[in-house]
């Protein structure tokens, strides 16, 4: 029987995490607080915003961005745990005594990070859907879109974790994710940004995740959606390839 790459790593992480399910849900709470605090609370004062020439309730505008953020949070928080498993737990060194190789380890960790990101995204999507913040039937596709966002950030997280030298480097993670969260057209339409900053925002992978999921939930799908999908897929695949090469160099040197 053909063994799926990385499946034993996913099974191991699943067994190890069964007693820590409350910790796994921690990253889901933050976007939910932002939704009610800013999307609903502040949205009552803001009213509607203009998105592609149409008036959209502020909470409906913000909800897909927070869904993309939820996928990012889950993927990044889990994938950066690779540092502890490699540096302190020596888990991967032990795995090399089995038929697993560095590529299996990287793929398994990315898939497991996807599982956490998918859990966050599914729960968040169910809540915003029940609240009526997903006006388009295409919003059902927001979940696979969130999986793509999670894949990209999981691959980037694993790659970044291979460059960490100590646990102090974890301070750099929010230094990256927080500006992405605030400056990826999350709370404001892209058009309100100054022109030089607008070009910088469009380089953000979270921006493309937000744009993709927002287009699906609002039913404003166009060719730009294909560009966002391609951007996320290429960036994630590139990070996956580099992470596999980097992990192989660290484990086999």
N, C-alpha and C positions, 0 to 999 in steps of 0.2 A: 504494500500500500504506500502511495506517495505521501510523504509528510509535508504538510503546509509549512512554509518558511516562518519561523518565529512562533508557531503555535505553542510549543512547550513553555516559552517565555511568558506568553499570555496566560496560560494555565497556572503557572507558578505565581504570577502577580495577582491573579484572581483569588487563589487560595490564601495568599498572604494578606489580602486586603479585606477579607470577610469581616474581621473584627473592627475595622476602621471605617465603616460605611458613613458614619457621621462626619469624619474628616473629609471623605471624598465628596460630600455634599457642600462643603464650605464655600467653594468657588461659585456655586449656583446662587447663593444668597446675595452676593454683592450686586450683580446686574438686576436682581429683583428689587432690591432697595432703591436703586437708581430709577427703575421704572416707575415705582409708586411715588418716590420723592420728587423726581424731576419730570418724568413723562406725564404723570397724572397730577401731582401737586402743582408744580410750576406750569404745567401745560394748561391748567385752568386759568392762569393769568395770561399766558402767551396766546392762547386760542389756536388758530390755524396757521400753518406755514405753507409757503408756496414751493411745491416740488414738481418740476417739469410742467410748469404752467397751470397746475391744479392746486386748489386749497386742500390741505391734508391736516386733520387734527394732530396736534403735537405728539400726543401719546402714540398714535398710529405711526408717526414718522420715526419716533425714537425706538419703538419696540424691536424692529428688525435689527437695528444697530446693536442693541443690547443682546440680542440673540447671537449675533456674530461674536460679540465680546465674550459671551458665556462659553462658546466653543473654543475661543482662544484661551480663556482662563483655564479650562479643564485640561486642554492639551499641554499648555506650557507648565502648569503646576505639576503635572505627572511626569512629563518628559524630562524635566530638569532633575528629577530624582535619580536619573541615571548616574549622576555624579556620586551620590552616596553609595549606590550599589557597586560602583566601580572602585572608588577610592578607599572606602572604609569597609564595606561588606565583603569585598573581593568576590562578589557573586559571579561575575562574568569569567573570572579566571577559573573558577570551579566548573563553569559551564563548558569551557573548552575541553575538559576531560571527557565530555559526552560527544555525540555526533554533531552538536551545534557548533557553528562557526560565527565569526564576528558579524557577518551579514544577517544571520538568523537572529542574533541578539538585537541588532538595530531595528530590523523589521518588527520583531516581537514587541519591543518597547514602544515603537510608534503606533502599532495596532492597539496596544493596551492604553496608550494615551488617548487614542481615538475613542476607545470605549468610555473613558471618563468624560471626554468632551461631548460625546453623543448623549450620555446620560444627562448632563447639564442642559444641552440644547433641547432634548425631547421634553424634559420637564418644563423648561421655560416656554417652549412653543405651545405646549398644552395650556399653560396659564394665560398667555396673551391671546390665544385663540378663544378660550372661554370668556375672556373679557371683551371680545369683539374687536381686537386690535389687528386682526388679519383679514382685511376686507376682500381679498381676491382668492378664488379657489386655487390659484397657482401657489398659494402659501404652503400647500402640502409639500411642495418641492423645496421648501426652505430647510427641511431636515437634511436631505442629502446634500444641499448646499453647505449647511453647517458642518457636515462630515468633511467636505473638501477644505473648508476653512481650518478645521481641526487637524487634518492631515498636514497642511502646510506648516502650521505652528508647532505641531508635534515633531516634524522633521527638523525644523529650525531649533526647537528646544533641545533635542538630542544632540544635534551638531554643536550647539552652544555649550552643552554640558561637558562635552569632550575637551573643551578648552578651559574649563574651570580648574583653578589650582588649589583653592581652599573654600570652605563654606562661606567665607566672607564675600566671595564672588556672587553669592545669591543676592546681595544687595543691588547688583547690576540688573537683575531681572525686572523689578518694578521700574527701574530707571528707563527701561526700554518699553515695557508694556503700558505704563501709565500715559506717556505722551502719545503712544499709538491710540489708546482708548479715547483720549481727549481731543486729538487732532486728526481724526479719520472720518470727518463729516458725520460724527456720531450724534451730536446734538444740534448741528446747524447744517443747512444745505451747503454744498460745495461752493455755490455761487457767492456766498457772503465772505469767503476768504479773499484776502488780497492776492493779486495775480501771482507773484513769486511764491507765496506760501501755498497757493492752490496746486502748483506744479509739484511741490514737495509732498503734499498730502497724497497726490495720486500715485506716489511711489510706495505708499504704505500697503502692506498685504492686508491689514485689517480694513483699510478703505475699500479695497476690492471685495472683501467679504461682506462689508456693510452694503455696498452698492448692489451686489448680487442678490443678497437676501431681501433688501428693500424693494428691488425691482419685482421679485417674486411675490412678496406679500401685498404689494400695492398694484400688481398687475401691469407694470410699466416695462415689460420685457422688450429689449431691442438688441441691436448688434453689440452695444457696449457690454452686455451681459456675457457674450462669448469672449470678449477681451478679458473680462475679469476672471472667467473660468480658466482661460489659457494662462493668465498671469499666475494664478494660485497654483495650478497644476505644474507648471514649469518650475516655479520657485520651490515647491514641495519636493518634486522629483530631483532637482539639483541638490537640495539640502540632504535628501536621503542618500544620494550617491556619495556626497562628501562625508556624511556621517559614517557610512559604512567603511569608507577608506580610512577615515581617521580612527575609528574604533579598531580596525584591523591593525593599524600601525601601533596603537597603544597596547593592545593585548599580545601581539606577536613579537614585539621588539625585545 
